[in-house]
Amino acid sequence: MSDKFKVLSEVIKNRRSIKPPKMNGKQIPDEQIWELLRLADWAPTHKITEPWRFLVYSGDKAKAFALEHAELYKNSISPENFKQDKYEKILGNGKNVSHIVVTYLKRSFNVDIPEIEEIAAVAAAIENILLGATAIGIAGFWSTGGMTHKNEMKKFLKIADEDIVMGILYFGYTDGFHDGKRIIPLSEKVTWNK
Ligand SMILES: Cc1cc2nc3c(=O)[nH]c(=O)nc-3n(C[C@H](O)[C@H](O)[C@H](O)COP(=O)(O)O)c2cc1C
């Protein structure tokens, strides 16, 4: 295999989901986040609709976003169903994080593309970001927890009803090593016809 393949395959296999509690609070230079967004912009996109959009929160704004997210949760639920540990978990995601990138799908109506293809394109853009982050030693976590998929989140972000929040991406640095696992053997996922 070529050297390029070896480098790429190492990055792909070493990418791990590392949650904010495992981050160490150090700040990522903004320019590095821009570099990751430039990678996202090269994801495949049917009919070049480029549906990915990013709302970046850095420094104090990242902490403020986590607080707003926790408050959105609190205000969306009846006091009987409110869970303090869930509130704390959402809030805690702002603690050691450096940048938060809310990624959403901007739906275009001037091109006839099924929604599934736009979702696929934005997911590919997110993977580009996560792989780029791995390559430069940044820990990342793609979350769809909390209020990610709720209408209240769309309203808070001021995005259109037809748009889709694809994930809240948390970035920072981590000190530890994080192992990955897959349970189903690849051979069970592949049907090879010859
Ligand atoms: C679309 C998507 C949404 C995810 N949302 C969450 C989430 O809300 N909470 C969570 O703990 N992990 C979430 N994850 C991360 C997965 O838990 C993680 O990818 C899985 O455990 C495999 O670990 P790895 O990414 O280190 O290989 C999400 C992953 C994807 C692809």
The ligand as an SDF file (V2000), in Angstrom:
LIG
                    3D

 31 33  0  0  0  0  0  0  0  0999 V2000
  -24.7580   10.5390   14.1910 C   0  0  0  0  0  0  0  0  0  0  0  0
  -24.0410   10.2100   15.4720 C   0  0  0  0  0  0  0  0  0  0  0  0
  -24.5310   10.6810   16.6620 C   0  0  0  0  0  0  0  0  0  0  0  0
  -23.9000   10.4000   17.8710 C   0  0  0  0  0  0  0  0  0  0  0  0
  -24.4320   10.8910   19.0450 N   0  0  0  0  0  0  0  0  0  0  0  0
  -23.8830   10.5220   20.2160 C   0  0  0  0  0  0  0  0  0  0  0  0
  -24.4590   10.9450   21.4420 C   0  0  0  0  0  0  0  0  0  0  0  0
  -25.4350   11.7070   21.4700 O   0  0  0  0  0  0  0  0  0  0  0  0
  -23.9010   10.5140   22.5950 N   0  0  0  0  0  0  0  0  0  0  0  0
  -22.8180    9.6790   22.6030 C   0  0  0  0  0  0  0  0  0  0  0  0
  -22.3740    9.2850   23.6720 O   0  0  0  0  0  0  0  0  0  0  0  0
  -22.2050    9.3140   21.4530 N   0  0  0  0  0  0  0  0  0  0  0  0
  -22.7100    9.7100   20.2600 C   0  0  0  0  0  0  0  0  0  0  0  0
  -22.1030    9.3490   19.0920 N   0  0  0  0  0  0  0  0  0  0  0  0
  -20.7680    8.7380   19.1250 C   0  0  0  0  0  0  0  0  0  0  0  0
  -20.8340    7.2370   19.2220 C   0  0  0  0  0  0  0  0  0  0  0  0
  -21.2030    6.8710   20.5260 O   0  0  0  0  0  0  0  0  0  0  0  0
  -19.4360    6.6800   18.8720 C   0  0  0  0  0  0  0  0  0  0  0  0
  -19.1470    6.9620   17.5250 O   0  0  0  0  0  0  0  0  0  0  0  0
  -19.3820    5.1670   19.1120 C   0  0  0  0  0  0  0  0  0  0  0  0
  -19.3870    4.8960   20.4690 O   0  0  0  0  0  0  0  0  0  0  0  0
  -18.1330    4.5460   18.5020 C   0  0  0  0  0  0  0  0  0  0  0  0
  -16.9750    5.1070   19.0550 O   0  0  0  0  0  0  0  0  0  0  0  0
  -15.8530    5.7910   18.1640 P   0  0  0  0  0  0  0  0  0  0  0  0
  -16.4770    7.0160   17.5100 O   0  0  0  0  0  0  0  0  0  0  0  0
  -14.7560    6.1710   19.1280 O   0  0  0  0  0  0  0  0  0  0  0  0
  -15.3950    4.7960   17.1460 O   0  0  0  0  0  0  0  0  0  0  0  0
  -22.7170    9.6110   17.8660 C   0  0  0  0  0  0  0  0  0  0  0  0
  -22.2230    9.1300   16.6460 C   0  0  0  0  0  0  0  0  0  0  0  0
  -22.8760    9.4200   15.4740 C   0  0  0  0  0  0  0  0  0  0  0  0
  -22.3380    8.8800   14.1610 C   0  0  0  0  0  0  0  0  0  0  0  0
  1  2  1  0
  2  3  1  0
  2 30  2  0
  3  4  2  0
  4  5  1  0
  4 28  1  0
  5  6  2  0
  6  7  1  0
  6 13  1  0
  7  8  2  0
  7  9  1  0
  9 10  1  0
 10 11  2  0
 10 12  1  0
 12 13  2  0
 13 14  1  0
 14 15  1  0
 14 28  1  0
 15 16  1  0
 16 17  1  0
 16 18  1  0
 18 19  1  0
 18 20  1  0
 20 21  1  0
 20 22  1  0
 22 23  1  0
 23 24  1  0
 24 25  2  0
 24 26  1  0
 24 27  1  0
 28 29  2  0
 29 30  1  0
 30 31  1  0
M  END
$$$$
